[in-house]
Amino acid sequence: MKKIFTIAAAMCLALAAHAVKDDWAQLGRYVYQNAQLTKTPDVVFMGNSITDCWVDSVPEFFADNNYVGRGISGQVSSQMLVRFRQDVINLKPKAVVILTGTNDIAENNGLISNEGIMNNIISMCELAKANGITPILCSLLPCDHYYWLKNINIYPAGRILQMNEMIKAYAKQKGYEYVDYHSALTDAKGGLPEAYSRDYVHPNKKGYKVMMPIVKKSIDKVLKR
């Protein structure tokens, strides 16, 4: 009996490890936090490590305003789309702040066109609107190189500008707020300067302090409607 139990336990552990390994969209990341929410958030911030680190760097910004962050480091737009129902729709916020695209450009999940990134953003917006949630679309942050890449043939600054124009045009077409972080943070090369960054990709606390009033202005407009 003991041997059978040991084998069964080993099989369960193996299956659990396999499930975690195969959790491509990391649906398990916020299961506990979502279940522990005691009130409905006004706004969910959906994003990658820039959003994830924001909550760690300036937690009071989220706590004081009834916002929650649902960023996951390294994620591309298609991964966010997969977990959008669980981490945004099911929380029933009034608005969702969507910041995505830079990891797509870095090819974290392989090649993808600007149109492909935009399609994922549009799908998230359509899901939000269908469930009574107002999308707020953000520009990608400036970046002229990704420190983790060995591929020197990826030049993000120009493509980021192209993506921002696409996002801005879509927001205007649909009447959504467009949050322009890029103009406030960029240097002459289209990068994120050291003054606002810890690695030229992610903002430091000073960078987040620049971003906060910009996004809050758009959020306040949406919440007052």
C-alpha positions as CSV (number, residue, x, y, z in Angstrom):
1,M,0.0,0.0,0.0
2,K,2.8,2.4,0.9
3,K,4.5,1.7,-2.4
4,I,1.3,2.4,-4.3
5,F,0.8,5.6,-2.4
6,T,4.4,6.7,-3.2
7,I,4.0,6.0,-6.9
8,A,0.7,7.9,-6.9
9,A,2.2,10.8,-5.1
10,A,5.1,10.8,-7.6
11,M,2.7,10.8,-10.5
12,C,0.7,13.7,-9.0
13,L,3.9,15.7,-8.5
14,A,5.0,15.0,-12.1
15,L,1.6,16.0,-13.5
16,A,1.7,19.2,-11.4
17,A,5.2,20.1,-12.6
18,H,4.2,19.4,-16.2
19,A,1.1,21.6,-15.8
20,V,3.3,24.5,-14.5
21,K,5.8,24.0,-17.3
22,D,3.1,24.0,-19.9
23,D,1.3,27.1,-18.4
24,W,2.4,29.1,-21.5
25,A,0.2,32.2,-20.6
26,Q,1.0,31.8,-16.9
27,L,-2.6,31.6,-15.9
28,G,-1.5,30.4,-12.5
29,R,0.4,33.6,-11.6
30,Y,-2.6,35.6,-10.3
31,V,-5.0,32.9,-9.3
32,Y,-4.5,33.5,-5.5
33,Q,-4.4,37.3,-5.8
34,N,-7.6,37.3,-7.8
35,A,-9.3,35.1,-5.2
36,Q,-8.2,37.3,-2.4
37,L,-9.6,40.6,-3.7
38,T,-12.0,42.0,-1.1
39,K,-13.6,44.6,-3.4
40,T,-14.0,45.2,-7.1
41,P,-11.0,47.3,-8.5
42,D,-11.8,50.4,-10.5
43,V,-9.0,49.7,-12.9
44,V,-6.8,46.7,-13.9
45,F,-3.4,47.3,-15.4
46,M,-2.7,44.6,-17.9
47,G,0.9,44.3,-19.1
48,N,4.4,42.8,-18.9
49,S,7.4,43.4,-16.6
50,I,7.0,47.2,-16.9
51,T,3.6,46.8,-15.2
52,D,4.7,44.0,-12.9
53,C,7.7,46.1,-11.6
54,W,5.5,49.2,-11.2
55,V,3.4,47.5,-8.5
56,D,6.5,46.6,-6.6
57,S,8.2,50.0,-7.1
58,V,5.2,52.2,-6.2
59,P,2.6,50.0,-4.5
60,E,0.8,53.0,-3.0
61,F,-0.2,54.2,-6.4
62,F,-2.3,51.1,-6.9
63,A,-3.6,50.7,-3.3
64,D,-4.6,54.4,-2.9
65,N,-6.5,54.5,-6.2
66,N,-8.2,51.1,-6.1
67,Y,-6.1,49.9,-9.1
68,V,-4.6,46.4,-9.4
69,G,-1.7,45.3,-11.5
70,R,-1.7,42.2,-13.6
71,G,1.6,42.4,-15.3
72,I,3.9,39.4,-16.0
73,S,7.5,39.7,-16.8
74,G,8.5,38.7,-20.4
75,Q,5.0,38.4,-21.7
76,V,4.0,39.1,-25.3
77,S,0.6,40.4,-26.4
78,S,-0.8,36.9,-27.3
79,Q,-0.1,35.6,-23.8
80,M,-2.0,38.6,-22.3
81,L,-4.9,37.9,-24.6
82,V,-5.1,34.3,-23.4
83,R,-5.3,35.4,-19.7
84,F,-7.4,38.5,-20.4
85,R,-10.7,36.9,-19.2
86,Q,-9.2,35.6,-16.0
87,D,-7.1,38.5,-15.0
88,V,-9.3,41.4,-16.3
89,I,-12.9,40.5,-17.2
90,N,-13.5,38.3,-14.2
91,L,-12.4,41.1,-11.9
92,K,-15.2,43.4,-13.3
93,P,-13.3,46.7,-13.3
94,K,-14.6,49.8,-14.9
95,A,-11.5,50.2,-17.1
96,V,-8.4,48.3,-18.2
97,V,-5.1,50.0,-18.9
98,I,-3.3,47.9,-21.7
99,L,0.4,48.2,-22.1
100,T,2.0,45.6,-24.4
101,G,4.1,45.2,-27.4
102,T,7.8,45.7,-26.5
103,N,8.4,42.0,-25.8
104,D,6.8,41.1,-29.1
105,I,9.3,43.4,-30.8
106,A,12.1,41.7,-28.8
107,E,10.8,38.4,-30.3
108,N,10.3,36.8,-26.9
109,N,7.8,34.4,-28.5
110,G,9.3,34.5,-32.1
111,L,8.6,36.8,-35.0
112,I,5.4,38.7,-35.2
113,S,4.4,41.7,-37.4
114,N,3.1,45.0,-36.2
115,E,-0.3,44.0,-37.5
116,G,-0.2,40.9,-35.5
117,I,0.6,42.8,-32.3
118,M,-2.2,45.3,-33.1
119,N,-4.6,42.4,-33.7
120,N,-4.0,41.1,-30.2
121,I,-4.5,44.6,-28.7
122,I,-7.7,45.0,-30.7
123,S,-9.0,41.6,-29.5
124,M,-8.4,42.6,-25.9
125,C,-10.2,45.9,-26.4
126,E,-13.2,44.1,-28.0
127,L,-13.3,41.6,-25.1
128,A,-13.3,44.5,-22.7
129,K,-16.0,46.5,-24.4
130,A,-18.2,43.4,-24.7
131,N,-18.1,43.1,-20.9
132,G,-18.7,46.7,-20.1
133,I,-15.0,47.6,-19.4
134,T,-13.5,50.7,-21.0
135,P,-10.0,50.1,-22.6
136,I,-7.3,52.7,-22.1
137,L,-4.4,52.2,-24.6
138,C,-0.8,53.0,-23.8
139,S,2.1,53.8,-26.0
140,L,5.1,51.5,-25.8
141,L,7.9,53.0,-23.7
142,P,11.0,54.1,-25.6
143,C,13.8,51.7,-26.0
144,D,16.8,51.6,-28.4
145,H,18.1,48.1,-27.4
146,Y,17.1,45.1,-25.3
147,Y,19.9,44.2,-22.9
148,W,19.0,40.5,-22.9
149,L,19.3,40.0,-26.6
150,K,22.4,38.8,-28.5
151,N,20.7,39.5,-31.8
152,I,22.1,42.9,-32.8
153,N,19.8,43.0,-35.8
154,I,16.8,44.0,-33.7
155,Y,16.5,47.8,-33.6
156,P,13.4,48.6,-31.5
157,A,13.3,52.4,-31.5
158,G,11.8,52.8,-34.9
159,R,9.4,49.9,-34.7
160,I,8.2,51.2,-31.3
161,L,7.3,54.5,-33.0
162,Q,5.4,52.7,-35.7
163,M,3.5,50.7,-33.1
164,N,2.6,53.8,-31.1
165,E,1.2,55.5,-34.2
166,M,-1.0,52.4,-34.9
167,I,-2.2,52.3,-31.3
168,K,-2.9,56.0,-31.2
169,A,-4.8,55.8,-34.5
170,Y,-7.0,52.9,-33.3
171,A,-7.7,54.7,-30.0
172,K,-8.8,57.8,-31.9
173,Q,-11.0,55.7,-34.2
174,K,-12.7,54.1,-31.3
175,G,-12.8,57.0,-28.9
176,Y,-10.5,55.4,-26.3
177,E,-8.0,57.3,-24.2
178,Y,-4.4,57.1,-25.5
179,V,-1.7,57.4,-22.9
180,D,1.5,58.8,-24.3
181,Y,4.4,57.7,-22.1
182,H,6.8,57.7,-24.9
183,S,7.0,61.5,-25.5
184,A,7.6,62.1,-21.8
185,L,10.4,59.6,-21.4
186,T,12.3,59.3,-24.7
187,D,15.8,60.6,-25.4
188,A,17.2,61.8,-28.7
189,K,17.9,58.2,-29.9
190,G,14.5,57.0,-29.1
191,G,15.7,55.2,-26.0
192,L,14.8,55.3,-22.3
193,P,17.5,57.4,-20.6
194,E,19.4,56.4,-17.6
195,A,17.7,59.1,-15.5
196,Y,14.4,57.2,-15.8
197,S,15.6,53.7,-16.1
198,R,17.5,50.9,-14.4
199,D,18.4,49.0,-17.5
200,Y,17.3,51.1,-20.5
201,V,14.1,49.0,-20.8
202,H,12.3,49.2,-17.4
203,P,11.6,52.5,-15.6
204,N,13.1,53.2,-12.2
205,K,11.0,54.8,-9.5
206,K,11.6,58.2,-11.1
207,G,10.4,57.0,-14.4
208,Y,7.2,55.6,-12.9
209,K,6.7,58.9,-11.1
210,V,6.6,60.5,-14.6
211,M,4.2,57.9,-15.9
212,M,1.7,58.1,-13.0
213,P,0.1,61.5,-13.6
214,I,-0.1,60.8,-17.3
215,V,-2.1,57.6,-17.0
216,K,-4.1,58.9,-14.0
217,K,-5.4,61.8,-16.1
218,S,-6.8,59.4,-18.7
219,I,-8.2,57.1,-16.0
220,D,-10.0,60.0,-14.2
221,K,-11.6,61.0,-17.5
222,V,-12.9,57.5,-18.1
223,L,-14.2,57.1,-14.5
224,K,-16.0,60.4,-14.6
225,R,-18.0,59.5,-17.7
